[in-house]
């Protein structure tokens, strides 16, 4: 439990408010100081005269001095990366990033996605929208009273599709001409085995579901591509949704789980996502051309050394 004298000390520091990080508690009290460290269980804050430990269960929010809603970010083409974002508990980060996660609805099924900028560009899986053009995004738009308003966006464009990477880039229009909430992609690929992560999506249509776990493997090779493996629950409907670290950065786009297996989920690393976005012109979607930018013919088969050339009738 939080020591009572920790809260009393705040009231005795003087009339002028102390600048620094603010930890908001369920008791409506606030601690102001410097956040030293936080893990999945507790947060430690330096009040100037002492450092105290606060259980995460008692914390409603943490405001790092200067932002965090205004964490400095850098724009690279269509996506953002954050500059030294605060590391917080999964509970706190999930509350921050949820407005950026969308439900992708098509006539044939449901999936998930995430806004990567305030203009409405979103990433999802190619298999979520495969063969579809009539798309809708369900988003949760923050209101002035702090609540989230569930909103269906019907003006959705398919910008680019890459079947090989299983990625698709969408563009939605804000119904009120405003700006969308978005989440940054990981600036540097620094994920490690055992690192805590969490996924937000719509498994089986259950909207805004959060599951947490750790990184099981950072480089799982499947069919020539490398995936991030996690034990966070990934179910049908999670496809295309973001996998976050405790800094609120997208470290992967979830795209599959092993049927019949437990705690075996996989995500597309952000390095593939960034490359797809930067080279989206090569994968531009053309509704009139089923081979537009993302479906290619099989390459010629290699001939065995010393073998005579194949006759036309012998070729596949």
C-alpha positions in Angstrom: 0.0 0.0 0.0 1.1 3.6 -0.6 2.4 5.2 2.6 0.0 7.9 4.0 2.9 10.2 4.7 3.8 10.2 1.0 0.6 12.1 0.1 0.9 14.4 3.2 4.4 15.4 2.1 3.1 16.7 -1.1 0.7 19.0 0.7 3.6 20.4 2.7 6.0 21.2 -0.1 4.7 24.8 -0.5 2.0 26.9 -2.2 3.6 26.8 -5.6 3.0 23.6 -7.6 6.1 21.5 -8.2 7.0 20.9 -11.8 7.7 17.3 -12.8 6.1 14.0 -13.5 2.6 13.5 -12.1 1.2 10.1 -10.9 -2.6 10.1 -10.5 -4.0 7.7 -8.0 -7.4 6.0 -7.7 -7.9 7.9 -4.5 -7.9 11.2 -6.5 -4.5 12.1 -5.0 -1.5 13.1 -7.1 2.2 12.5 -6.6 4.5 15.0 -8.3 8.2 14.3 -8.7 10.4 12.3 -11.0 9.4 8.8 -12.2 12.6 6.8 -11.7 11.4 3.4 -12.9 8.3 1.3 -13.6 7.8 -2.4 -14.3 4.8 -4.6 -14.6 4.1 -4.5 -10.9 5.1 -1.1 -9.5 6.3 2.5 -10.2 9.0 4.3 -8.3 8.8 8.1 -8.0 11.4 10.5 -6.5 9.6 13.1 -4.4 12.8 15.0 -3.7 13.1 13.9 -0.1 12.3 10.2 -0.6 11.7 7.6 -3.3 8.5 5.7 -2.8 7.1 2.6 -4.6 3.5 2.7 -5.9 1.7 -0.5 -7.0 0.4 -0.1 -10.5 -3.0 -1.3 -9.4 -3.4 2.1 -7.5 -2.4 4.2 -10.5 -4.9 5.8 -12.8 -2.5 7.7 -15.1 1.1 8.9 -15.3 1.9 12.3 -16.9 5.6 12.6 -17.8 6.8 16.3 -17.5 6.2 18.1 -20.8 3.6 15.8 -22.3 2.9 12.7 -22.8 0.1 13.5 -25.2 2.7 15.7 -26.9 5.6 13.2 -27.0 7.9 14.5 -29.7 7.7 12.5 -32.9 9.3 12.4 -36.3 7.4 11.9 -39.5 8.7 9.5 -42.1 6.6 9.5 -45.2 3.1 8.5 -43.8 4.1 7.1 -40.4 5.6 8.6 -37.2 8.2 7.4 -34.7 8.4 8.8 -31.2 11.5 10.3 -29.6 12.1 8.6 -26.2 8.4 8.0 -25.3 7.7 7.2 -21.6 7.7 3.6 -20.5 4.6 2.9 -18.5 2.5 -0.1 -17.4 0.4 -2.0 -19.9 -2.7 -0.8 -18.2 -1.7 2.9 -18.7 -0.4 2.5 -22.2 -3.5 0.5 -23.4 -5.7 3.4 -22.3 -3.6 5.8 -24.3 -3.3 3.9 -27.6 -6.8 2.3 -27.8 -8.3 5.3 -29.8 -5.8 4.5 -32.6 -6.9 0.9 -33.0 -9.7 0.2 -35.5 -12.0 -2.6 -36.4 -11.9 -3.4 -40.1 -15.2 -4.7 -41.5 -15.8 -6.3 -44.9 -18.8 -8.2 -46.3 -16.8 -11.4 -45.7 -15.5 -10.9 -42.2 -13.8 -8.7 -39.5 -10.2 -7.8 -38.7 -8.2 -5.1 -36.9 -5.9 -2.2 -37.9 -4.2 0.8 -36.5 -4.0 4.5 -37.6 -0.4 5.6 -38.2 -1.1 9.3 -38.7 -3.8 11.8 -37.9 -4.9 12.0 -41.6 -6.5 8.6 -41.5 -3.9 6.2 -43.0 -4.2 2.8 -41.3 -2.3 -0.5 -41.6 -4.0 -3.9 -41.6 -3.4 -7.4 -43.1 -3.8 -8.0 -46.8 -5.8 -11.2 -46.0 -8.3 -9.1 -44.0 -9.5 -7.2 -47.1 -8.6 -9.8 -49.8 -11.1 -9.6 -52.7 -13.1 -6.8 -51.0 -13.6 -3.2 -52.0 -16.6 -2.3 -49.7 -14.8 -1.5 -46.5 -15.8 0.1 -43.2 -13.6 1.1 -40.2 -15.0 1.3 -36.7 -13.1 3.7 -34.6 -13.4 5.2 -31.1 -13.0 9.0 -31.3 -12.1 10.8 -28.0 -14.7 13.3 -26.8 -14.3 16.5 -24.7 -15.6 14.7 -21.6 -12.9 12.0 -21.8 -15.2 9.3 -23.2 -14.8 7.5 -26.5 -17.5 7.7 -29.2 -17.9 4.5 -31.3 -18.0 5.7 -34.9 -18.3 3.9 -38.2 -16.3 5.2 -41.1 -17.7 4.3 -44.5 -15.4 6.4 -46.7 -12.4 4.1 -46.8 -9.9 3.8 -49.7 -7.5 0.9 -50.3 -4.2 2.6 -51.0 -1.8 -0.3 -51.4 -1.6 -4.1 -50.9 1.3 -6.4 -50.5 0.3 -10.0 -50.4 3.8 -11.3 -49.8 4.2 -9.4 -46.6 0.4 -9.7 -45.8 0.1 -5.9 -45.4 -2.5 -3.4 -46.7 -2.6 0.4 -46.4 -6.0 2.1 -46.0 -7.1 5.7 -46.0 -10.2 6.8 -44.0 -11.9 10.2 -43.9 -12.8 11.8 -40.6 -16.6 12.3 -40.4 -16.2 15.8 -38.8 -13.2 16.8 -40.7 -11.0 16.4 -37.6 -7.9 14.4 -36.9 -7.5 10.8 -35.9 -5.6 9.4 -32.9 -2.6 7.5 -34.1 0.2 5.4 -32.7 4.0 5.6 -33.6 6.0 2.7 -35.1 9.0 1.6 -33.2 11.9 3.9 -34.0 14.6 1.3 -33.7 14.1 -2.5 -33.6 15.1 -3.1 -30.0 12.7 -5.8 -28.9 14.1 -8.6 -26.8 13.1 -12.1 -25.8 11.0 -11.8 -22.6 10.1 -8.2 -23.1 6.4 -7.4 -22.1 4.1 -6.6 -25.0 0.3 -6.3 -25.5 -2.0 -6.6 -28.5 -5.3 -4.7 -29.0 -7.8 -5.9 -31.6 -11.2 -7.4 -32.1 -10.9 -11.2 -31.7 -14.1 -13.0 -32.8 -15.7 -9.5 -33.1 -15.1 -8.7 -29.4 -14.2 -5.1 -29.8 -11.2 -3.3 -28.2 -9.8 -6.5 -26.5 -6.4 -6.2 -24.9 -4.2 -9.3 -24.4 -0.7 -9.2 -22.9 2.3 -11.4 -22.9 6.0 -11.4 -23.7 8.2 -11.6 -26.8 8.9 -15.4 -27.3 11.2 -15.0 -30.2 12.3 -12.0 -32.2 13.2 -13.9 -35.4 10.9 -16.7 -36.3 11.5 -17.8 -39.9 8.5 -18.9 -41.9 8.5 -19.2 -45.7 11.4 -16.8 -46.1 10.0 -14.1 -43.8 10.9 -13.3 -40.2 8.2 -12.9 -37.6 8.0 -11.7 -34.0 6.6 -14.6 -31.9 4.6 -13.8 -28.7 2.6 -15.6 -26.2 0.0 -12.8 -26.1 -3.3 -14.2 -27.2 -3.9 -13.8 -31.0 -7.2 -15.0 -32.3 -9.3 -14.6 -35.5 -10.3 -11.0 -35.6 -6.9 -9.8 -34.2 -5.4 -10.0 -37.7 -4.0 -6.6 -38.7 -4.0 -5.2 -35.2 -1.0 -3.7 -33.5 1.4 -5.3 -31.1 2.7 -2.7 -28.7 5.6 -2.4 -26.3 5.4 -0.6 -22.9 6.4 2.6 -24.6 3.2 2.6 -26.6 5.1 1.9 -29.9 3.9 -0.5 -32.5 6.5 -3.3 -32.7 4.5 -5.5 -35.0 1.3 -6.1 -36.9 -0.4 -9.3 -35.7 -1.3 -11.7 -38.5 -1.6 -15.3 -37.4 -1.8 -17.8 -34.6 -1.3 -21.5 -34.6 -4.6 -23.4 -34.7 -4.7 -26.0 -31.9 -1.6 -24.4 -30.2 -1.6 -22.2 -27.1 0.4 -19.0 -26.7 1.7 -19.2 -30.3 1.0 -15.8 -31.9 3.0 -14.0 -34.6 3.4 -10.5 -35.8 4.9 -8.8 -38.8 8.0 -6.8 -37.6 7.9 -3.0 -38.1 10.9 -3.1 -40.4 8.6 -4.8 -43.0 5.8 -2.3 -42.3 8.1 0.7 -42.8 9.5 -0.7 -46.0 6.0 -1.4 -47.3 4.8 2.2 -46.5 8.0 3.8 -48.0 7.6 1.8 -51.2 3.8 1.8 -51.4 3.9 3.1 -55.0 5.1 -0.4 -56.1 2.0 -1.9 -54.5 -0.7 0.7 -55.4 -4.1 -0.9 -55.5 -6.0 -0.8 -58.8 -9.6 -2.2 -58.5 -9.7 -2.7 -62.2 -6.5 -4.8 -62.3 -6.4 -8.0 -60.1 -2.6 -8.2 -60.5 -2.0 -4.6 -59.5 1.3 -4.2 -57.7 1.1 -7.2 -55.4 0.5 -10.5 -57.4 3.4 -11.7 -59.5 3.9 -14.7 -61.8 6.1 -17.6 -60.6 9.7 -17.1 -61.6 11.2 -19.6 -64.1 12.4 -22.8 -62.6 16.2 -23.3 -62.3 17.6 -25.9 -64.7 19.8 -28.8 -63.3 23.4 -28.5 -64.3 24.2 -30.6 -67.4 20.6 -31.3 -68.2 19.2 -30.6 -71.7 16.8 -27.7 -71.9 13.2 -28.5 -71.3 10.9 -28.8 -74.2 7.8 -26.5 -74.2 5.6 -29.5 -73.6 7.7 -30.6 -70.6 7.5 -27.2 -68.9 4.9 -26.5 -66.1 
